[in-house]
Structures are given as structure tokens and as C-alpha cells.
Amino acid sequence: MAEQVVERPAAPVSPGERGRLWRRFRRRPMPMTGLVLVVAFLVLALAGPMLTRDPSAQDYNAIMMPSSGAHPLGTDDLGRDALARIASGARISLQAGLLSTLLALTVGIPIGLVAGFYRRWLDPVVMRLVDVVLAFPFLVFAVGLAAILGPSLRGVVLALSFIQLPQVIRITRGEVLAAREMDYVAAAIADGSTDGHILARYILPNCAGPLIVQATVAIPIAIIGEATLSFLGLGVQPPTPSWGVMLTTAQQYLDQAPWLAIWPGVMIALATLGFNLLGDGLRDVLDPRSGT
Amino acid sequence: MTGARTAPNGDGPLLDITGLAVDFDTEDGVVHAVKGVDLSLGAGEILALCGESGCGKSVTAMSIPGLLPRGARISGSVKLEGRELTTLPARALRDVRGKEISMVFQEPMTSLNPSFTVGYQLGEVLRRHEGMSRGQARARSVELLDLVGIPAPDRRIKEYPHQLSGGMRQRVMIAIAVACSPKVLIADEPTTALDVTIQAGVLDVFRDLRDRLGTAIILITHDLSVVADIADRAIVMYAGRAVEQAPVTELFARPRHPYTMGLMKALPAAVTAAGVGERPRLAEIPGMVPTPMTDPDECAFQPRCPRAEPDCTASRPILEKAVSESPADGHTVACFHPLEGEGR
């Protein structure tokens, strides 16, 4: 461990180390479990809807049927195939998770870079704003924002990305503060590099590790966030199949058709677990300070 | 081993610094890091700036390409081939850095960007300052690595910094620094972090660069053996001022300033025939470096000086010709009671 700290003081991810990092990652069972779950989730979200039935097709001859050959996960109160709705819901979850995190990174990283690199008046202003947003409970803020932005996938994505923003800014800024003191940054200035070039080539790549970890932690939170908002009726609206929407419906029929609540719940749990295990594994591999 | 050579155009030195003073505003008050340094550097000359920690040698060097941190106040003049650098706007200064004046730092282990290959980092400087294409930059990078004595440069170019040893990394840093054939190369303690054997190799690279490219080099060091090994001329600094300046052979043969003499006495001599156990205890200079917060009008070294007299506190000695009857040796010293100079 000590020798790694000396080798990589800012825990950067240099491409030349990828092989070694992958070998370290592969040996651990939990991160690998996470990776398998995440890949399965991605496959379900991307390919699932093409392989299953139309998630909106109603069959009044098969209402709230338990699992069978025709409907492996059963049908809901309108006779729609639960498996098809799970697959389509995965696509909604993936969009909410990925898009909101990507948006938060796209907006937050430049703000964190500039605040951390130039400091002066910008840094305290940005950081106090971040503190203000962080002071609100996550869900309260999400519900409030989603209500303002309107019940839609777009509103959910915007609300969730805004909530992630403070963490992204804070992490980026912290890493920049460390990276800007590195000798290679001083050397780059002495070589006549412009500030933009230094930020893009010297600071950002060497901050990437913690940001990648943050992204894998943020995605499952966003997935739960989407399900929660949709469950509350503030997110994706019926008949669009979202896991949260499915839970809302299932709630009314818990006695007659418990599988309608179980499967979306299991899916949310597995997807979240997968991203979290993957994130933990990446943190151990990318950040020698927190590793075992 | 001559004194200041002049620039190719013949009118004046390549780099001319006059009255350079640098102050830092800190929470505890103003720190006078450099209190008025005059320095000239000829083309192809290797000049050593030496002195102990805090004497202002690094600050002097960093101020040349305008690399002092924000909050530093700089006065005096720094002229490169007659062009004033201290008043140059940031954009113009960026073009000077890396192209006309480049730097090599002390810590080779951390001075390279860990996220990119050696070849990329070398090529980047060439593409920025020389407008080369990727292909041209790559070919030139291989040549440069070869120039600084890295074996199998075409293979090394694809490697990342963590795959190289400290000596190799310092050679890469030097290659980056000389990539655009700068007129002046400033090396701040370039060998301090390296093993002695690696040190000699890196110093050979500097000498070779001077001989082949005609690069003038300012070498900042506290290591007098490095000065003796490679420099043509040396300036000894103490408390933000130059106290003695001379060609290296002259300086070592006849140190005039009591401080220079003290530094040399503090140097371990080679093991002599007298035997290992017989070596005398190393002489140290008593006392401490004065605080950089004040600047009284007296000789700064006087409290620690074995030759101090009452007049040393009356005014500050200026750098002047050491011995009037030998004006050609270019030996100057700032002392009212210099040593007569019969070696140590």
C-alpha cells in the first residue's frame, strides 16, 4: 500500500495502469457481483423491451394472473404483461439514473474546476451555495423541485441532477485543490501552458478517480429517486411503465397480486445494489487511501 | 571557463537582471525574499546560483520567467536579449515560457503528468510552441529523448511516468525543457532528489546540451560539488543578496567573502592519505540566517562573521571588484574585510 501512495500521490487513473487495476478489481467477489448486476440491468434496459411484449397491450382475459408460460411474471390489473413493464421500466430507470448523473457531472465539474483552480471570490461563494443546497434533506428537495418542474421524465431528470450537483462540485473542487499544488502543474505553467490546457490535461484527468466513484454512487440514488418521485405521482406518469408507477398500482392489490409489488421492488433493490457494489469496488481500486 | 560571454549579436549579455527585488505580503508582514540582485548571463554560459535555504536563489530564478505566486511584488529589471520581461503581459510571457526560457524542477518523481505518456507530454510542448504536427512532434520527441541519454527512446516514448526511474524522469523533464531549444534553461536543484551516481549522469546531460545546443543554463543549487563540477561562473547569495561572484575556478581557488569561505569549510573533503579516522570535524557557520522581514543598512552576514569589525554595521557593503590589481578575473565581492585569498 505504502508504495502505491508514493507512486500515485493524487490517485490518478493513468491509462497505463488500467491492466493492473482490472486485475485487482477482478479478484474481489463483491465488486464483480456488482459488475454482473449492472451489466444485467443494462442488458435488460437496452434489449429487454425489444424481446418482450408491448408493455401497454391490455388483455382483459388475463387480469392479475400469477406467473405462467405466457406471462412469466404475471399480469397487472389491466392485463398488461409484468415482464414487459419491468423491462420498459428498466429503460426509464436507466435514463433517469444516467442522464441526471451525466447532467450533474457536465455542469458540476466545470464549476468545481474553476472554483478550485482560481479560488479568489468565486470559491467561497460557490461553496456556501453548495452548503445551502446540501442542508436540505435529499427527498424533500427532490419532491419540491419535481413539483415545480412538472410531472415528467424530463422534470425528474432535472430535479435529480440538481440535487447531485453540490456533491459533484464539492468533490471536484477538493480534488482540484490537491492537484493544483502538484509539481507537474507548476511544470506545465513553466512550459507556457494556458490555464484551459492545464485544467483539461493536468487537473481533470488526475481528479477522475473520485469522480468516477461518485458517479457510480449517484446513479443508484437517482434510480431510487426516480422510483420515489414516480411512486408519489411527481415523476413519470401512467401509462408509461416506471418501476415507481408500477409500485403505486401494485399497492392497491397487495392482497390479490403481491407479485406486482415484489418484482419492481426486487428490481430496484438489485439495480441499486449492483451500482453500489461496483462503486465500492472502484473506490478500493482507484483510491489507495481508502483501500484495504 | 571564461566569464560572461556575450550574446551572438554582440551587444550585451543574453539575460540581464538589474536591481531585482521581490517582496511577499504575508500575514506576519512583508517578507523581503530578494533585496536587489544584479546578474548577467552570456549565451552558452553555465551560471550557478548558490547559497543555503532561504537565501533567495530560487525566488530570483522563478522571477525570471514570471513564475512567482500571486502576491509577490517584483521590482527591478529582467531583460532577455534587451526585451523587458517584468512588464510583459501574461499572454506574451506564456510564449516566452518553455520556448525561450524553460525550467527543470527539483522533484522528477512528481513533475510529470501521471495521466499521459512521456511522448505525449514532450509532443505537447513541441506542438504548442513550434506548431508541429503529431508526426513531426513524435519524431522530434524520439530525438530529444536520445539527446538526454535515454536508451531505446522509441519504446520509452509510449511509457507512462510511473514506469520510469527518478533519473529517467529527470532526463525526460530536461528533454521537455530543451524541446524548443530555449536560450536559457533554469534548473532549480535538478539533482538534489537523485542518487549521486545518477546525479553525475544528469549533470553530464546539462554540459552536453550547452556544448551541442549552446543553451545558457542557470543552475540553482546548495551543493558546492555540483557547482565545481559543471558551472563556469558562480554567484553566492546570502539573505537575498549576492555576496560574491566569480568564475568557478577562481572562486574555489581564492574565496574572498567570509561566508563563501565558511561554506567551503563546511564541505567534507575527500578522504586523504592521512586516513579515515584523521579527518577534522567539519567547520560550521555559527548563528542563524537573519529574518527576511527586516533589512537593516548593514552587512547581513556580520553577526555570524569571524572577520566582522565595527564598520560592518555602519553601512552595507556593495558588490565590487575583489582585487584591484587583477581586473580581468571578474571576481567581485560584497565585503569590507574580504579574505586576501590564499585558498583554504
Interface residues (C-beta under 8 A of the other chain):
Chain A: V6 E7 R8 P9 A10 P12 V13 S14 P15 G16 E17 M182 D183 Y184 A186 A187 A188 I189 A190 D191 G192 S193 T194 H197 R201 Y202 P205 N206 A208
Chain B: P65 L67 R94 D95 V96 R97 G98 K99 S102 M103 F105 E107 M109 T110 S111 L112 N113 P114 S115 F116 T117 E124 V125 R128 H129 E159 Y160 P161 H162 Q163 M173 I176 A177
